[in-house]
Amino acid sequence: MRPMSAIGTRAVAALHRAGVDHAVHRYEPTERHGARRSDRPAYGLDAAAALGLSPSVIGKTLVVAADGVLMLAIVPADRSLDLKAFAAAVGAHRATLAESRHAERATGYLTGGISPIGTLRCLRTLLDARAADLATIYVSGGRRGLQVSLRPADLVRLVDGEVIPISSQDL
């Protein structure tokens, strides 16, 4: 049996197994906690600041419940997920952000470190069209303080994703 990876996350191990060209980037995560949604940490923005990158190249992975079915959305960190556009794209009547406990159970990752790669359950994944146009996208490597960079086309192939405009600029 092959070891998971020197980094120790399923996401990085999956990238190695698939032979996808990628780089691993570590940073010191900001620890913040908030009870209200407006107080919650903006993990993608923190990663961008720590790595000296534009937030537009950081893909934040969100777990969405579309008519009760869990799915993933990847949108640039400087944009918001348009839940109506997401619901329409997947043929659902309603889409909401999943509760953290459901997101963590489905992905096997902790909130703030949810990667679209190597999730416990195979979840339908939508990548925002803006992110697909990047030369390189950064997504969580499977824990807070760890990002992986790769070509968006490789990400879409690896997660069997769909490229659809699902973001809005209301951040």
N, C-alpha and C positions, 0 to 999 in steps of 0.2 A: 504494500500500500504506500502511495506517495504522500509525503508530508503536506499539510495544508498550504503553507508558504512560510517564508521567513517572517512575514508580517503577521501571519496568523488570522487572517479573515477569509471567509468563504468567497468574498468578492475578488480578492487578489488571487486566491487559488484558482478560481474560475477563469480569470484572465490568463493565467499561466497555462492552464489545461487547454484553453482554446487557441493558444499561440498568438493572442492579440498583442500588438505593439502598444505598450502603455508605459507610463511612469508613475511612481508612487511619490506623494508629497505629504510630509508630516508637518504639523504645526501645533502650537499649544492652544487648545480650545478654550473659549471663554465660558465659564460656568455661570449661568444665570437661570433662575427659576421664577416662574410667574404663574399665578392662578388664573388671571384673565388672559384671553387670547392676545390682547394688545401688549401684554407684559412678557409674552413668551419669547425665547431667544430666536434671533434671525441667524440660524446656523450657517446658511449659505453666505450671507453678508460678512459674518465673522471669518469664514474661511477665505473669502476674497481679500479682506483686509490683512489677515495674517500672512497670506502668500503673496501679497503685493499684486493682485490681479484685479481686472475689471469684474464686477459682479455679473456682467453679462456672459462670461465664459464659465461661470459656476452653475451647474445644473442641480437645482434642489429637487430631491425626490419626495413626492408627496403621496401618501396612501389615501385613495379616494373610495368612498362607498357610492356606487352608482346603482340605484334601485336595490341597495343592500349587498351588491357584489363588490368585493374589494378589487381594486385595480391600482396601477401606478401612473403618476403623471410626473414628467420631468420638465421643469420650466426654468428659464434663467433666474438667478437669484435676485435680479433687480426688477423682476416682474411678478405679477400675481397670477395664480391659476384662475381662469375664467370658468367657473363651475357650470354655467349654462352652456358654454361652448363644449366643455368636456362631456356633459350629459348628451348633448346633441350628437357628438362624434361617436359615442358608443351606443346610441339608440336608447338611452335611458330617459325616464321622465324627470329624475332628480339625481343630483350628485352633491355629496357633502364630504368634507374632510373626515376621515375615519378617526375614531378615538385612538389615542396613543396606545392603549393596551391591545386593541385589535390590530393596529399597524405593526406593533412589535411581535405579536403572536404569529401573524401571517408572514412576516419577513424574516424573523429571527434576529433582527437588529434593533438596537435601542434608538429611541427618538433622538434626532440630531446626528445619527450615524447610519441612517437607513440608506442602503445602496440599492440601486435597481438590479445589480448583478449578484447572483448567488443567493437569492431569497429562498426561504424554506418552501414556500408555496409558489408555484408558477402563476404569476399574476399578469393579466393583460397590461401592456405598458404603452403609454402614449408619450411621445417626445414632441415638445413644442417645435413648430416649424422654424422659429428663430434660432433655436439651439442647434437644429440640424444643419444650418448654414455655416456654422463655425468651422474653422480649421481644426480646432481642438476643443474638447469639452472636458470639464473637470466634474466628477461626481464623487460622492462619498465612497470611500474604500471599505466601508463596513463598520466604522466606529468614529466617534468624534475625534477630531484632530488628524484625520487621515483622508486624503483625497487621491483619486487616481485620474490621470489624464489620458485620453485616447481620442481617436477620430470618431465623430458622431456616427458615421456609417458603420464602424465596427461595433459601437454600442447598440445601434438598432439591430444589427445582425445577431449579436450575442443574446439580447433579451427578446428577440423576435418582436421588436417594437413597431409601432406605427407612427409616422410623422404627420402631425395635424396641428393647425394653429389653435392652441388652447390657452394662450396667456393674454393678459391685459396689462397696461402700463399704470395701474392705479396704486403703486406702492408708495 
